[in-house]
Amino acid sequence: MSETVSGVVFLAFAFATIGGAVMMLATRNVVHAAFWLLEVMLATAGLYLLLSAEFLALVQVLVYAGSVAVLVLFTIMLTLRRREDAIRPYEPGWAAAILATLFGAAVLFAVERFASQLPPGTMPASVPDLALFGQTLFTAWAVPFEIASLVLLVALVGAVWWSGGDGS
């Protein structure tokens, strides 16, 4: 792919990611916010593909875009008792916007000030082995993965129980 096409595709994914994040925060409907979050996750997977990180893009789609978005949507759908509960009050947090701007300025200042003092990054001698990564993932990280799945299951069961409430 030529550099011009890569740049245009990168800009499209970057604007989709940032625009989706802003829309997720700006919308008043929590179901719409969940769909905007799904759009952000898919655009991020596209950015990973541009970086030739196909495995990370696949994990992004499977774990975040698929699992987390479905879990969020099911949780929202199961816990909402009335249609009006899906609409949250919109209070633009001006203090939060000012703090975010100040934080962004501080990060930009730190990058400008200290970027030249950081050592340059080095590439590994060989490409990491995906089979070794998979073996490590399923031997050393199997228990934490199962614990996380149990926590998500308990959250979903709690949402179903909570929505059962008084029958209204």
N, C-alpha and C positions, 0 to 999 in steps of 0.2 A: 504494500500500500504506500502511495506516495506521501510525502510529508504534509502536503496541503490537505489531502483527504483526511489524514490522521488528525491534523489540527482542527479541521472542521468537525469531525466526529467527536473529538475530545471536547470541543466547546459545546456541542449539542448535549453530550452526557453531563458536562459540568453544569450547564444551565438547567438541565432537567433535575439534577441532584439538588442544587441550591434552590431552584424554584419550587420543587416538591417539598423541601423542608420548610420553606417560608409558608407555603400554602397549608401544610400540615399544622403549623402553629397558628395560622390566621383563621382557619375555618372554625365555625362554631359547632358543627355537627361531628360527633366523635366517630361515627362510621366513615364519614368522608375523610377525617384525619387518618384513620387506619388505612384507607386506600391510598392516600398521599404518601404514607409511610412505605407502603408496598412499592409505589413508584420510585421512591428514593432508593430503596434496596435494589431494585432492578437496574436503575441507572448506575449505581455503584458497581454492580456486576459488570456492566458494560465498560466502565473505566478499567476494571481489572482485566478484561479481555484485551483492551488496548495496550495494556502493559505486558501482554503475553503471559499473564498469570491465570491460565485456564483453570487450574485447580481451585484457586481462591474464588474465581467467578462462579464455579460450580457450587462451592460451599456457600457462597453468598446467596445464590438462588435457592438451593435446597434448604439451608438452615434458616436464613433470615427471611428471604422473600416468601418462601413456602411455609415453613413451620411456624415462625413467629407471627407472621401476618394472619395465618389461619387461626392460630391460638388467640390472637388479639380479637379478631372478628367474632369467633365463637364466644369468647368471654363477654364481649360487648353485647352480642345478640342474646346471650343467656341471662345477663344481669339487668338488661333494660326491661322495666315493667310497663312503661308507657312510652309512646313516641316522643313525648315532651322531654323525657329524661336524656334523649340523645343530643339535645341542644344545650350547650354549656354557655354560661354568660360570657360575653366578650368584654374583657377589661384590658385594654392595652396597657401593659405594665411599662409605663414611661421610665420608672426607676430601673427596671431590668434592662430596657433598651440603652439607657445611659451607661449602666455598668458593663453591658456587653460591648459597647463602643469603646469604653475606657480599657477593657481587657484586650480587645483587638488591637488598640493602639499600643498597649504595653508589649504585646507579642511582636508586633511589627518592629517596634523600637529594639527589642531584644535580638531579633533576627538580624536587623541592620547592624547592630552594634557588635554582636559576637559571631556572626557567620564566618568572618574571615579568620577567626581564631580556632575554628573546629578543624580537626584533621580530615583529610579527604577520605571518602568511603572507598573500600577496596572490594573487588569482586572475589567470590570464592574460587578456589583452584578448579573445582569441578562442579557440574550441575548436581544439586541435591537429588538423592535417589528417592523416588516416590514410594517404592516398595518398602524401603527402610522406614520412611515416615509413617506409612500405614501400619507396619509392624509395631513401631513405638506407640502409635496412637491407640491401637487395640490391645496392647499389653500394659503400658504404663498409665494410660488415661481412660481405661474402660470403667473403673469404679467412679471417678468423678463424673463421667458422662451419664452413667446410670443414676447417680444421685441427682443430677440436673433434670433428668427425665422424670424422676419421681416428684421433684419439687413442682415441675410443670403440671403433672397429673394431679397433685394435691390442689394446686391453684384452680384447675379446671373443675374438679369435684366440688371445691368450695364455692365456685361461682354458680354451679348448678344448684347446690344446696341453698345458697343465698337467694337465688331467684325464685326458689320454691316458696319461701316466706309464708305469707298469710293468704295466698291464693288470689290476690287482687291483680 
